[in-house]
Amino acid sequence: MASENIIAALDIGTTKIVCVVAEMDDAGGIYVIGHGVSNSEGLRRGIVVNMEKTVKSIRRAVDDAQMVSGTEIDRVTVGIAGEHIRSINSNGVVAVSRSDQEITAHDVEKAIAAAKAVAIPVDREIIHVIPQEYSVDDTEGIKDPIGMSGVRLEVEAHIVTASITSAKNIMRALERCRLGVDHIVLESLALSNVLITEDEKEDGIILIDIGGDMTNISVFYNGAIRFTSVVSLGGKNVTNDIAIGLRTSVEQAETLKIAHGAALASMVDPEEMITIDGLMNRPGKEVSRNVLSSIIEPRMEEIFSLVAKEIRKAGIRDIPAGGIVLTGGGSVLLGVVELAEQIFDMPVRIEKIKNIEHIPDELDNTRYAAVNGLLFYGFHNEPIKGTTSGNMKGWLKRFEDWITKQF
């Protein structure tokens, strides 16, 4: 980038690819100075299925962001998500090494290394090791044990893994676009920076990101991320249902969903009619808006029911104080909050983007929360060095070491 106080973030989604350039002022305020958006082609559920199309889609978004911002983009903070992401919680225990029993950074590193010593399939690699809390002897709930005294140090860590092949293909696409990587970030973490507060993370909150091909779930409590999961359904499934049910094109179905759709059919006037253009020179037709919403509601109910099933896996019995925050393109439907409250039986809301001082109006909504979260993350963390190598194993090892130090 042209200046150290200017960075770029890249959100590689399955419906759109967004590149945003921002500048940080001396007071720490973040101001978006340019962006580019392109249709996402060549990706399915976060996995590259056509390299050429993926590269062209990324390049279009980056070129537009460069033109608007007047800044050359050669490095990005990029988000990672997808069906291939898996997570587990793990414990690591070590004896304190110093004779005076003072805990050092070396002891913390050894405890985290012990937590990482879990069996994972050979085709997967650890990309995040996030310490949640520490215990020193019989004292639990410690955030930073360095400098304390004890003989036994234990860490509880959240470990996120990715398919080596899937992550490597994303890196290959970026390399072909001649882009280096400052950070690669689990999108749930990026979203948490701009949608929820530290107090909410402490008290407990669930973040649900309804994307195109999938819905990402993350659970925070006691100040740390505790559970992440993915449901392989999203907004595209709703669009496809509309296209089939109303016998129209996918493009027109998407337009109808955004302009007239609702997640709860009871919230629309059954007498209100909408016009659907005919295909192949056939005449158009009118249908009730209630019919459209009756197609949308069962699919949204299915998505939320599957999410609820995943949340139960996290072992949450009590309602988190912060309830549920919805984000992503699928959260903008009329009635989505009301339907979610019925399914989850807890408070649900849609949050505005925080911690970014200036966002263009077209980016200031939950559909673009992830890329804004990536910007915030990029400005508040030191870049990883040497990430343009094609050696994926080496890159992941460097990233794993770096992310462990950050958390």
C-alpha positions as MATLAB code, in Angstrom:
seq = 'MASENIIAALDIGTTKIVCVVAEMDDAGGIYVIGHGVSNSEGLRRGIVVNMEKTVKSIRRAVDDAQMVSGTEIDRVTVGIAGEHIRSINSNGVVAVSRSDQEITAHDVEKAIAAAKAVAIPVDREIIHVIPQEYSVDDTEGIKDPIGMSGVRLEVEAHIVTASITSAKNIMRALERCRLGVDHIVLESLALSNVLITEDEKEDGIILIDIGGDMTNISVFYNGAIRFTSVVSLGGKNVTNDIAIGLRTSVEQAETLKIAHGAALASMVDPEEMITIDGLMNRPGKEVSRNVLSSIIEPRMEEIFSLVAKEIRKAGIRDIPAGGIVLTGGGSVLLGVVELAEQIFDMPVRIEKIKNIEHIPDELDNTRYAAVNGLLFYGFHNEPIKGTTSGNMKGWLKRFEDWITKQF';
ca = [
       0.000    0.000    0.000;
       1.065    3.591   -0.528;
       1.027    4.422    3.191;
       1.199    2.475    6.438;
      -2.012    4.123    7.643;
      -3.936    2.881    4.592;
      -4.956   -0.769    4.269;
      -7.256   -2.901    2.143;
      -9.652   -5.653    3.215;
     -11.095   -8.372    1.008;
     -14.258  -10.344    1.750;
     -14.480  -13.346   -0.603;
     -18.105  -14.403   -0.351;
     -20.144  -16.836   -2.402;
     -22.518  -14.168   -3.753;
     -20.248  -11.127   -3.862;
     -16.603  -10.165   -3.450;
     -15.956   -6.856   -1.711;
     -12.674   -4.967   -1.519;
     -12.513   -1.889    0.725;
      -9.676    0.604    1.229;
      -9.562    2.672    4.424;
      -7.331    5.175    6.167;
      -6.720    5.606    9.881;
      -6.185    9.115   11.257;
      -3.930   10.104   14.152;
      -6.784    9.666   16.633;
      -7.420    6.086   15.525;
     -10.527    6.841   13.477;
     -11.085    4.590   10.439;
     -12.398    6.164    7.235;
     -13.332    4.191    4.120;
     -11.874    5.947    1.064;
     -12.775    3.489   -1.695;
     -14.419    0.184   -2.424;
     -15.221   -2.271   -5.181;
     -17.897   -4.958   -5.406;
     -18.152   -7.760   -7.951;
     -20.381  -10.776   -8.398;
     -18.708  -13.836   -6.937;
     -18.068  -16.494   -9.548;
     -16.118  -19.705   -9.166;
     -16.876  -20.260   -5.464;
     -19.345  -22.521   -3.703;
     -19.787  -22.495    0.080;
     -16.431  -20.803    0.553;
     -14.562  -23.290   -1.639;
     -12.945  -22.496   -4.997;
     -14.561  -24.598   -7.727;
     -13.305  -22.576  -10.717;
      -9.940  -20.863  -10.299;
     -10.146  -18.658  -13.399;
     -13.552  -17.241  -12.495;
     -12.499  -16.709   -8.878;
      -9.390  -14.787   -9.920;
     -11.381  -12.577  -12.319;
     -14.004  -11.831   -9.651;
     -11.355  -10.839   -7.108;
      -9.509   -8.745   -9.663;
     -12.648   -6.809  -10.637;
     -13.396   -5.855   -7.024;
      -9.769   -4.901   -6.329;
      -9.442   -2.854   -9.543;
     -12.603   -0.881   -8.731;
     -11.388   -0.214   -5.184;
      -8.046    0.997   -6.526;
      -9.722    3.342   -8.995;
     -12.094    4.882   -6.430;
      -9.471    5.256   -3.686;
      -6.588    6.282   -5.934;
      -4.404    3.793   -4.060;
      -2.499    0.812   -5.423;
      -3.496   -2.379   -3.611;
      -0.784   -5.005   -3.267;
      -1.701   -6.500    0.128;
      -5.016   -7.305    1.802;
      -6.546   -8.520    5.039;
      -8.737  -11.391    3.904;
     -11.523  -13.280    5.638;
     -11.883  -17.046    5.717;
     -15.146  -18.912    6.154;
     -16.882  -21.833    4.560;
     -18.172  -25.329    4.860;
     -14.608  -26.595    5.297;
     -14.079  -24.708    8.582;
     -14.235  -26.839   11.747;
     -13.597  -25.997   15.392;
     -13.056  -27.766   18.693;
     -12.243  -26.736   22.264;
      -9.126  -28.174   23.843;
      -7.195  -27.974   27.150;
      -3.451  -27.811   27.642;
      -1.668  -28.329   30.983;
       2.008  -27.733   31.846;
       4.148  -27.403   34.942;
       5.554  -23.913   35.567;
       9.224  -24.043   34.624;
      10.888  -21.424   36.837;
      12.167  -22.377   40.278;
      10.515  -19.289   41.798;
       7.198  -20.464   40.235;
       6.635  -17.210   38.298;
       4.685  -17.822   35.087;
       6.403  -16.523   31.956;
       5.443  -16.113   28.321;
       7.351  -19.334   27.646;
       5.038  -21.241   30.020;
       2.009  -19.798   28.235;
       3.415  -20.880   24.875;
       3.991  -24.406   26.190;
       0.435  -24.612   27.528;
      -0.979  -23.489   24.179;
       1.250  -26.007   22.389;
      -0.172  -28.711   24.667;
      -3.717  -27.610   23.784;
      -2.833  -27.864   20.080;
      -1.689  -31.455   20.478;
      -5.048  -32.854   19.391;
      -5.683  -35.409   16.689;
      -6.910  -33.796   13.462;
      -7.250  -35.403   10.009;
      -4.191  -35.253    7.768;
      -6.042  -33.092    5.233;
      -6.695  -30.326    7.769;
      -4.507  -27.672    9.347;
      -4.915  -25.445   12.395;
      -5.438  -21.793   11.431;
      -6.539  -20.259   14.762;
      -5.572  -21.153   18.311;
      -7.503  -18.739   20.522;
      -6.900  -18.954   24.274;
     -10.194  -18.491   26.116;
      -8.995  -18.459   29.726;
      -6.274  -19.824   31.973;
      -6.185  -21.605   35.317;
      -3.285  -21.345   37.756;
      -3.400  -24.158   40.306;
      -6.948  -23.891   41.723;
      -7.670  -20.370   40.427;
      -9.825  -20.329   37.279;
     -11.004  -17.657   34.855;
      -7.649  -15.885   34.442;
      -7.219  -13.819   31.266;
      -3.461  -13.211   31.452;
      -1.391  -15.402   33.803;
       2.038  -13.926   33.009;
       3.726  -12.711   36.188;
       1.510  -14.766   38.504;
       2.862  -17.512   40.760;
       1.882  -21.163   40.593;
       3.078  -24.677   39.886;
       0.439  -25.726   37.320;
      -0.800  -23.740   34.318;
      -3.809  -24.794   32.267;
      -5.300  -23.124   29.181;
      -8.676  -23.605   27.554;
      -8.393  -22.841   23.840;
     -10.699  -22.673   20.838;
      -9.032  -24.363   17.878;
     -10.209  -23.625   14.338;
      -9.120  -25.845   11.457;
      -9.497  -25.538    7.705;
      -9.156  -27.885    4.793;
      -5.576  -27.508    3.542;
      -6.742  -27.778   -0.060;
      -9.499  -25.167    0.308;
      -7.280  -22.661    2.109;
      -4.463  -23.247   -0.359;
      -6.738  -22.566   -3.333;
      -7.815  -19.226   -1.844;
      -4.134  -18.343   -1.433;
      -3.419  -19.427   -5.016;
      -6.174  -17.145   -6.291;
      -4.724  -14.208   -4.338;
      -1.233  -14.960   -5.629;
      -2.525  -14.959   -9.206;
      -4.027  -11.542   -8.480;
      -0.562  -10.492   -7.246;
      -1.878   -9.796   -3.784;
       0.041  -10.434   -0.595;
      -1.780  -11.163    2.652;
      -1.429   -9.039    5.783;
      -3.878  -11.202    7.757;
      -6.211  -14.089    7.139;
      -9.040  -13.935    9.662;
     -11.944  -16.147   10.638;
     -14.897  -13.989    9.591;
     -16.733  -14.596   12.868;
     -13.873  -12.866   14.685;
     -13.884   -9.991   12.196;
     -17.641   -9.520   12.578;
     -17.375   -9.464   16.364;
     -15.132   -6.385   16.141;
     -17.840   -4.213   14.570;
     -21.130   -5.737   15.737;
     -20.753   -6.641   19.415;
     -19.066   -5.043   22.402;
     -16.532   -6.470   24.830;
     -19.179   -6.409   27.567;
     -21.512   -8.474   25.366;
     -18.726  -10.985   24.737;
     -18.266  -11.231   28.483;
     -21.974  -11.610   29.310;
     -22.724  -13.970   26.406;
     -23.980  -13.440   22.876;
     -24.627  -15.477   19.728;
     -23.694  -14.129   16.294;
     -25.478  -15.594   13.246;
     -24.213  -14.580    9.792;
     -26.687  -15.559    7.037;
     -24.670  -15.599    3.831;
     -25.389  -16.769    0.312;
     -24.581  -20.477    0.443;
     -24.177  -20.924    4.183;
     -24.918  -19.574    7.640;
     -22.066  -19.115   10.121;
     -22.640  -19.367   13.869;
     -20.364  -18.153   16.648;
     -20.978  -18.138   20.391;
     -19.163  -15.780   22.767;
     -19.173  -15.755   26.548;
     -16.716  -15.011   29.371;
     -14.948  -12.652   26.972;
     -13.947  -15.170   24.297;
     -15.270  -17.128   21.339;
     -16.389  -20.549   22.586;
     -18.082  -22.232   19.644;
     -18.170  -21.890   15.863;
     -20.149  -23.872   13.320;
     -21.616  -23.708    9.818;
     -25.022  -24.602    8.379;
     -24.890  -25.314    4.651;
     -27.944  -23.239    3.764;
     -28.271  -19.511    3.097;
     -29.931  -16.797    1.086;
     -29.350  -18.532   -2.255;
     -31.531  -21.424   -1.151;
     -34.367  -18.986   -0.497;
     -33.868  -17.447   -3.944;
     -33.889  -20.848   -5.640;
     -37.125  -21.777   -3.847;
     -38.745  -18.592   -5.176;
     -37.524  -19.263   -8.723;
     -39.020  -22.771   -8.639;
     -42.224  -21.825   -6.856;
     -43.034  -18.851   -9.078;
     -41.510  -20.309  -12.268;
     -39.187  -17.391  -12.852;
     -35.456  -16.811  -13.326;
     -33.023  -16.872  -10.413;
     -32.143  -13.230  -11.123;
     -35.752  -12.117  -10.943;
     -36.347  -14.283   -7.880;
     -33.526  -12.462   -6.084;
     -35.034   -9.100   -7.036;
     -38.471  -10.165   -5.790;
     -37.003  -11.465   -2.526;
     -35.216   -8.203   -1.770;
     -38.003   -5.861   -2.880;
     -41.112   -7.697   -1.669;
     -40.101  -10.740    0.393;
     -40.769  -11.401    4.056;
     -39.631  -14.147    6.401;
     -43.062  -14.202    8.056;
     -46.037  -14.431    5.714;
     -48.342  -13.122    8.446;
     -46.584   -9.743    8.282;
     -47.668   -8.904    4.713;
     -51.048   -7.881    3.325;
     -52.571  -10.899    1.523;
     -54.373   -8.484   -0.822;
     -51.140   -6.825   -1.993;
     -50.158   -7.977   -5.475;
     -46.759   -7.947   -7.203;
     -45.959   -8.244  -10.903;
     -43.631  -10.942  -12.231;
     -42.188  -10.420  -15.693;
     -42.686  -13.311  -18.117;
     -39.803  -15.420  -19.402;
     -39.045  -16.176  -23.078;
     -41.395  -13.426  -24.323;
     -44.289  -14.856  -22.336;
     -46.722  -12.442  -20.708;
     -46.126  -11.396  -17.103;
     -48.357  -12.341  -14.217;
     -49.457  -11.087  -10.835;
     -49.177  -12.989   -7.574;
     -50.001  -12.123   -4.007;
     -47.110  -10.906   -1.871;
     -48.393  -13.401    0.677;
     -47.663  -16.238   -1.763;
     -44.080  -15.022   -2.159;
     -43.600  -14.835    1.603;
     -45.168  -18.278    2.061;
     -42.339  -19.656   -0.101;
     -39.658  -17.808    1.872;
     -40.872  -18.597    5.392;
     -40.394  -22.430    5.401;
     -36.810  -22.132    4.160;
     -35.897  -19.437    6.693;
     -37.533  -21.537    9.396;
     -35.417  -24.509    8.305;
     -32.228  -22.434    8.423;
     -32.969  -21.169   11.921;
     -33.974  -24.634   13.126;
     -30.653  -26.066   11.927;
     -28.812  -23.174   13.589;
     -30.677  -23.876   16.843;
     -29.553  -27.499   16.615;
     -25.937  -26.374   16.229;
     -26.243  -23.988   19.175;
     -27.471  -26.843   21.349;
     -24.207  -28.621   20.507;
     -22.401  -25.753   22.220;
     -24.046  -26.844   25.470;
     -25.774  -23.508   26.093;
     -28.672  -24.020   28.491;
     -29.263  -20.474   29.708;
     -30.235  -17.603   27.431;
     -27.140  -15.420   26.830;
     -27.588  -11.917   28.243;
     -26.880  -10.408   24.837;
     -29.298  -12.683   22.993;
     -28.731  -13.170   19.266;
     -27.333  -10.732   16.699;
     -28.195  -11.408   13.052;
     -26.019  -10.215   10.184;
     -25.344  -11.003    6.531;
     -27.487  -10.556    3.441;
     -30.136  -12.987    4.660;
     -30.847  -10.828    7.708;
     -32.381   -7.919    5.767;
     -35.709   -9.636    5.036;
     -38.812   -8.180    6.634;
     -39.863  -10.278    9.626;
     -36.561  -12.130    9.979;
     -36.076  -10.925   13.566;
     -39.605  -11.916   14.558;
     -39.256  -15.376   13.011;
     -35.890  -15.899   14.710;
     -37.358  -14.957   18.089;
     -40.062  -17.569   17.612;
     -37.531  -20.285   16.750;
     -34.852  -19.479   19.342;
     -37.125  -18.204   22.125;
     -34.663  -15.454   23.017;
     -34.116  -11.770   22.115;
     -32.918  -11.214   18.533;
     -31.715   -8.020   16.909;
     -29.837   -6.634   13.919;
     -26.906   -4.410   14.904;
     -25.476   -1.391   13.119;
     -21.767   -1.415   12.280;
     -19.594    0.061   15.049;
     -15.994    1.319   15.326;
     -15.734    2.674   11.760;
     -16.025    6.476   11.663;
     -16.991    6.862    8.002;
     -18.630    4.246    5.789;
     -20.239    5.000    2.393;
     -24.008    4.657    2.580;
     -24.008    1.638    0.251;
     -21.656   -0.265    2.599;
     -23.277    0.803    5.870;
     -25.497   -2.237    6.401;
     -25.188   -5.784    7.657;
     -24.569   -7.215    4.173;
     -21.119   -5.578    4.359;
     -20.375   -6.049    8.055;
     -17.678   -8.675    7.414;
     -15.449   -6.490    5.246;
     -15.735   -3.619    7.747;
     -14.748   -6.045   10.499;
     -11.721   -7.091    8.464;
     -10.677   -3.446    8.157;
     -10.868   -2.981   11.914;
      -8.887   -6.169   12.480;
      -6.229   -5.161    9.963;
      -5.647   -1.784   11.580;
      -5.368   -3.211   15.106;
      -2.977   -6.109   14.456;
       0.545   -6.298   13.115;
       0.734   -7.794    9.602;
       2.073  -11.288    9.057;
       5.261  -11.266    7.023;
       6.163  -13.457    4.090;
       2.704  -14.642    3.081;
       3.189  -14.773   -0.674;
       4.962  -18.122   -0.652;
       3.280  -21.016   -2.356;
       4.325  -23.304    0.503;
       0.977  -23.635    2.290;
       2.284  -25.702    5.191;
       4.939  -23.095    5.953;
       2.492  -20.234    5.626;
      -0.037  -21.855    7.939;
       2.683  -22.538   10.522;
       3.739  -18.868   10.482;
       0.117  -17.767   10.745;
      -0.628  -20.202   13.567;
       2.356  -18.909   15.565;
       1.311  -15.296   14.970;
      -2.372  -15.720   15.871;
      -1.428  -17.516   19.085;
       0.625  -14.504   20.192;
      -2.221  -12.117   19.377;
      -4.760  -13.887   21.602;
];
